[in-house]
């Protein structure tokens, strides 16, 4: 009789796991989050080299953002989807700003992009998207 509970847990896990695997919305949410995590991984790799030598504080902020993105769970809400779209766009902008810094430009624009990206990741982790008073650049 000592095997009944683990067996029951396995059955429940298998049934609920199959249901989750067959949900196309959840599958899409997972793929979306995976794509964003892949993009921020590439950004973090770029920032880990020469940027870390010149601007260690910026490199640490990027690593922290990377860690936070990987902690997020898929979310089916519209707000989460909008936040993820904004995050993906902001990663692209921040990565471009990082290129400018690596080619000898100033770090001000990268700092601005990172601040906005941190706000978006924080917002996504809470599950809602705040209203914006200005357009993101």
Secondary structure by P-SEA (a helix, b strand, c coil): ccaaaaaaaaaaaaaaaaaaaacaaaaaaaaaaaaaaaaaaaaaaaaccccccccaaaaaaaaaaaaaaaaccccccaaaaaaaaaaaaaaaaaaaaaaaaaacccaaaaaaaaaaaaaaaaaaaaccccccccccc
